[in-house]
Amino acid sequence: LGGGNHNVTWDVAGTTAAPFSVANVKISLSTDGGQTFPTVLSASTANDGSESVAIPVLPNTTTCRIKIEAIGNIFFDISDANFTITGALLAKIADFDGDGRSDLSIFRNGAWMVNRSTAGFNSFSWGLASDRLVPGDYDGDAKTDYAVYRNGVWYIQRSTAGALTVSWGAASNDIPVPADYDGDQKTDVAVWRPASGTWYVLRSSNGTALTQTFGTNGDIPVAGNYDTDALADFAVFRNGVWYQLRTTGGATAQSFGLAGDTLVPADYDGDGRTDLAVARASGGLFTWYIQRSTAGFQQLQWGLSTDQASPGDYDGDGKADVTVFRPADGSWTMKLSSNNSLLIQTFGQNGDASVPEAYLP
């Protein structure tokens, strides 16, 4: 999984003693099946047969290989077979079975109903009709967990670690902003307090609190990974401007969209970065404006203005698909990024709430 640390091992037999006497090696990554190795995972590490390295966030890539190269000598070795790096961001949007694809899923009067793309239909009662949905991967098993927020309390049903109740946030006006702020591949419980513009994060990696003031009353919190380091960045939207406090690049501001637009940020080009995106209602229709960080600007008309915007990776290619859920007839209309095709499926009924929409601001 891109964005995490993984262990690389190699055979040191015959390389540490004379005549080779290799003390250190360089570890590099190829994404073209071993033709080139442009990404250095470790410039120099002890030749002891094992090293933990940070895997970069990439689009889903199936032709990856590792090269171990002696420093100060000529020997090197390349892994025998290709392996896959899975994009870190979108695999967790409403993916209840962990297959890397977003699942059609709705919330109805306290019941979650999921049409899992691999494991089939499932219904689970968790929460009240008035709760705010806060789905995420709270236990790091790559499966979405059922979770709701109610008056400052988080009720989470983790898929492997069981039920969890966490009091985090004020009962009145705090806005839940769950995301992975510490890079451990687990969703962190977090809220943004409009009155002071303060973010309160409970880091799952060590149980400590992270507090940051960023934004003002009236802003819309839009946390996301805007700089590819696999850490959620603090960010707010204000009158057409996205203000971001990036963990690697500091504060920045980008103008995109208008006040009143529906905010639909997601990774639409599969590069591991959250892309600025809005859906604008006009004449009863939605027009989507997407500023993809590597693939450029995209504009398309998709859905009615009464639909629920529900972008997610429904085809498993590591890119968000422009999607709307229409409660009036229970239809999901998807523009699949893998082949640019239209897919319409029916799941749900009038009055249902789209679970993928819960990931949006």
ABEGO torsion letter per residue (X at the ends): XBGBBBBBBBBABGAABOAAGBABBBBBBBAAGGABBABBABABBBBAGBBBBBBBBBBBBABBBBBBBBBGBABBBBBABBBBBBBAAAAABGBAAGAGBBBBBBBBGGBBBBBBAAAEBBBBBBEBAABBBBBEBAAGAGBBBBBBBBGGBBBBBBAAAEBBBBBBEBABABBBBBBBAAGAGBBBBBBBBAAAGBBBBBBAAAGBBBBBBBEBBGBBBBBBBAAGAGBBBBBBBBGGBBBBBBAAAEBBBBBBEBBGBBBABBBAAGAGBBBBBBBBBBGGBBBBBBBBAAAEBBBBBBEBAABBBBBBBAAGAGBBBBBBBBAAAGBBBBBBAAAGBBBBBBBEBBGBBBAAAAABX
